[in-house]
Amino acid sequence: MQQIGRLLLITGLLLAGIGLLLSLGIGTKWIGRLPGDIRFEKGDVRFFLPITTCLLASLLLSAILWLFRR
């Protein structure tokens, strides 16, 4: 039960840190603008599909969770 509590605490701190960085504007220039992210704008129609950003976030979260399970 202590491991779950520790994992939740660390996850919460990481999310709070990421939220702080994003609220300060750090990382907002490249998040969603990576090569491979699809952006289509024509007139009033806007379509955005952040494929590369989602893959990068998934890789990062998988690596973090893999480290905690060891």
MIDREN-664570 format. One record per residue (C-alpha): residue in one letter; x, y, z. Coordinates in Angstrom, 1 decimal. Layout:
BEGIN
+------+--------+--------+--------+
: code :     c1 :     c2 :     c3 :
+------+--------+--------+--------+
:    A :      X :      Y :      Z :
...
+------+--------+--------+--------+
# end
This chain:
BEGIN
+------+--------+--------+--------+
: code :     c1 :     c2 :     c3 :
+------+--------+--------+--------+
:    M :    0.0 :    0.0 :    0.0 :
:    Q :    2.9 :    2.3 :    0.6 :
:    Q :    4.2 :    1.9 :   -2.9 :
:    I :    0.9 :    3.0 :   -4.4 :
:    G :    0.9 :    6.1 :   -2.1 :
:    R :    4.5 :    6.9 :   -3.1 :
:    L :    3.6 :    6.4 :   -6.8 :
:    L :    0.6 :    8.7 :   -6.5 :
:    L :    2.6 :   11.4 :   -4.7 :
:    I :    5.4 :   11.4 :   -7.3 :
:    T :    2.9 :   11.4 :  -10.2 :
:    G :    1.1 :   14.3 :   -8.7 :
:    L :    4.3 :   16.3 :   -8.2 :
:    L :    5.4 :   15.6 :  -11.8 :
:    L :    2.0 :   16.7 :  -13.1 :
:    A :    2.2 :   19.9 :  -11.0 :
:    G :    5.7 :   20.6 :  -12.3 :
:    I :    4.6 :   20.1 :  -15.9 :
:    G :    1.6 :   22.3 :  -15.3 :
:    L :    3.8 :   25.0 :  -13.8 :
:    L :    6.2 :   24.9 :  -16.7 :
:    L :    3.4 :   25.1 :  -19.2 :
:    S :    1.7 :   28.0 :  -17.3 :
:    L :    5.0 :   29.9 :  -17.4 :
:    G :    5.1 :   29.4 :  -21.2 :
:    I :    8.0 :   27.0 :  -21.3 :
:    G :    7.5 :   24.4 :  -24.0 :
:    T :    4.5 :   26.1 :  -25.6 :
:    K :    6.5 :   27.0 :  -28.7 :
:    W :    7.2 :   23.4 :  -29.8 :
:    I :    4.4 :   21.3 :  -28.2 :
:    G :    2.0 :   20.6 :  -31.1 :
:    R :    4.4 :   21.9 :  -33.7 :
:    L :    6.7 :   19.0 :  -34.1 :
:    P :    7.4 :   17.4 :  -37.5 :
:    G :    4.6 :   14.9 :  -38.2 :
:    D :    1.9 :   16.9 :  -36.4 :
:    I :   -0.9 :   17.5 :  -38.9 :
:    R :   -2.4 :   21.0 :  -39.1 :
:    F :   -4.9 :   22.1 :  -41.7 :
:    E :   -6.4 :   25.6 :  -41.8 :
:    K :   -8.6 :   26.9 :  -44.6 :
:    G :  -11.0 :   29.7 :  -44.0 :
:    D :  -13.1 :   29.0 :  -40.8 :
:    V :  -12.1 :   25.3 :  -40.8 :
:    R :   -9.2 :   24.2 :  -38.5 :
:    F :   -8.1 :   20.6 :  -38.1 :
:    F :   -5.2 :   19.6 :  -35.8 :
:    L :   -3.9 :   16.1 :  -35.2 :
:    P :   -0.7 :   16.0 :  -33.0 :
:    I :    0.5 :   12.6 :  -33.9 :
:    T :    4.2 :   13.1 :  -33.1 :
:    T :    3.5 :   15.0 :  -29.9 :
:    C :    1.2 :   12.2 :  -28.7 :
:    L :    3.8 :    9.6 :  -29.6 :
:    L :    6.5 :   11.6 :  -27.7 :
:    A :    4.3 :   12.0 :  -24.6 :
:    S :    3.4 :    8.3 :  -24.7 :
:    L :    7.1 :    7.3 :  -24.9 :
:    L :    8.0 :    9.6 :  -22.0 :
:    L :    5.2 :    8.4 :  -19.8 :
:    S :    6.0 :    4.7 :  -20.6 :
:    A :    9.6 :    5.3 :  -19.7 :
:    I :    8.7 :    7.0 :  -16.4 :
:    L :    6.3 :    4.2 :  -15.5 :
:    W :    8.8 :    1.5 :  -16.5 :
:    L :   11.4 :    3.1 :  -14.1 :
:    F :    8.9 :    3.1 :  -11.2 :
:    R :    8.0 :   -0.5 :  -11.7 :
:    R :   11.6 :   -1.6 :  -11.4 :
+------+--------+--------+--------+
# end
